[in-house]
Amino acid sequence: MNSVEFSNQVETSIEIQLTNRDRKSVFFRGVLALPIIIFISSFTQSVHVGVSFGGILFAPVLLALLVRGIYPSYVLKFNQAMLELNARIAAYVLLLTDEYPSIEANANIKVELPKIDGGKKLSRILPLVKWIFAIPLYVVGIMYCVVALVLTFFAWIITSATGSYPENIANFVLGTIEFWNRVYGYAIALVTDDYPSFTL
């Protein structure tokens, strides 16, 4: 399954495993995911509060845009890698796949950022207020998360019992991950000035 394309937004693509699931790993998913969750948490704990959100570098990008009007290419690559790592962990924890999240890139789970090189300019002032503009997105995103977690609980029972993950639940959970990646791209990673859609 692939994401719906949004113009000039972060795009997420996750290959979902619906059938032939490893029922034992699904049943114990919360315990199995602990090491990789600790790993991703180390990125946030290694920097000061406000500099990083989920490992995504915010303050360096904000300062570079304000002062120079440039998004540093090495920070862009790091933020894309962190978004992909977060997506791999979310896909595993939320039962979309049985493949343990790799700390390296995985062709089955991709996060594509809008092109911001080649002369395309990002606003130098807008990054100061994007977090305010994004408040309605956070509220809607939290509601999506609550529903996705409830659906994941039912999917956990169904998949543990049958070895198959319900496709309608998979679509909603995938849509929630895509939604949050668009919000992160706009308000935290600052890779686009286009306001994200509220829809999944």
N, C-alpha and C positions, 0 to 999 in steps of 0.2 A: 504494500500500500504506500502511496506517496501523498505528499501534502498537496493541497490546492495552492496554486501559485498566486502570490500577492505582489503587485507591482512595487518594486523598490522596498521590499521587506525581507526580513530573515525568513528563509524557507527551510523547512525540516522534512527529511525523508527517512522513514523507518520501515524496514521490511519486517512485517509482523508475522509471527509463527502462530497460525490458528489451530493446526492439527498436529498429531504425533508429538504431543508435549510430554516432557519428563515430569510425571506427576509427583515424584518424590521431591525434586528440586523446587517445584511450584509450591508444594506444601510447606517446605522449610525456607521459603524465599527470604523472609525477614532476617533469619539468622545468617544465611549465606551471603546476604548483601552487606553485612556489617563491615568487613574489611575495606571494601571499595568506598563505602560511605565515610569511614574514618579517613581514607586517603583524600577524598575530595574536600573534606572538612579541613585538612591540614593547609590547604591553600588560603582559606579565609583566615585561619588562626595565625598565619605567618606574616600578615600585614596588619597595619592599624585599621581600626574600625572606620568605615567611610571611604577607604581606598579601594576595597574589593567587596563585591557582592557575589557569593557563590563562586569565588575564584576569578570572576570577571573584573579586570582592571578598569576602574572608573576615573579616579582622580588624575592619573597621568593623561588620559584622553581629554578630560575636561580642560586641564591646563594647556595642553598642546593646541586644542581648538581655540581657546580664548586668546592665547598669546600669539600663536603662529598661524592659526587657521588651517592646520595640517593634522591629519590623523596618522600617527606613526605606524609605519607598515609592520614593524616587529610586534607592536602592541595589538594590532589588528589580527595578526596570525595567532598570537597567544589567546586573545579573546575568542576567536573562532574555535580554537582547540578546546578551550574550556566549555564553550557552549555544546560542542559535540560530546565531550566527556559527560557533562550533565545530562545530555539526551540519552547517552548509552546507559547511564545509571538509572534514569527514570524509566526507560523501556524495560530494563531488567526488574526493577523493584515493582513496577506496575504490571508485571507479568506479560508484557507484549512479546517477549522473546525468552528463550532458555539460555541464550549465549551469554556467558558471564562478561560483564563490561571490561573491555580491554583498556589499558591506559594509553594505548596507541590508537591511531585512526582505524576505523572499521568501515568497509565499503557498504555495509548494510544499514548504517545509521549515519546520515550526512546532515550537516547544517551549512547552508549556503548563505553568505552575507551579500548585501547589495554591493555593486561595484562603486567604490568611492575614490578610485584613482583615475588617472587619465583626464585630469582637469575638473572633475566634478567636485564642487565645493559644498561643504557642510556649513551650516550657520555657526557663527562664532558666539552668538548670544543665546540662541535657543537652548543649548545644553544646560544653562543655568536654571531654566524653568520647566524643562521636560518632565522632571519628577512630579511637579505640581499638575501639569496637564495629564499625567498618566494616572492620577488618583482614581478616576472612574474605571480605568482599565484594571487597576488592582482589585477594586471591589468586585467587578464582574469576574475577574480571574479567580478570586477566592471562591466565589459561588461555583464556578466550573470545577475547581479542585475538590470541593466538598462532594459534588455529584460524582466526579471521577473516582474518588476514594470509596464511596458507597458502592458504585458499580464494580470497582476492583475487588471489593470484598465478596460480592456475588460471583464474580469471575473466578476468584481464588477457589471458592467451593466447587463451582462447576468444573473448572480445569483440573483440580485435584481429583475429582471423582471420575471424570470422563476422558481426560487427556485432550480435550478440545476447548479452545478459547472462543467465546461468543463474538461473532464479527461485529454486531451492533455496539457492544461494549468497547471493543477494540477501536472502532471509529471515533467514539466519544473521547476515550482516553488519549488517543493520538491527537485529536483536535485540541485537547487541553494543553498538551505538550507544545504543539505548534503555536497556540495562542501565546503562551508564556514566553516562548523564544522570540516572538515578534515584539512583545512588551519589553523584554530585556534588550533587544536590538535597538529599540527606540529610546528607552529611558535610562538604561544602565551602560550598555556597550556603546551607545551613541553613534551607531553606524548609519542611521537614516534620520531624516527630518520629517518623513511622511508618517502621519498619525496612523497607528495600527487599527485594523478593523476589529469590532467587538465580536464578530461572528467566529465560530469555530471553522 
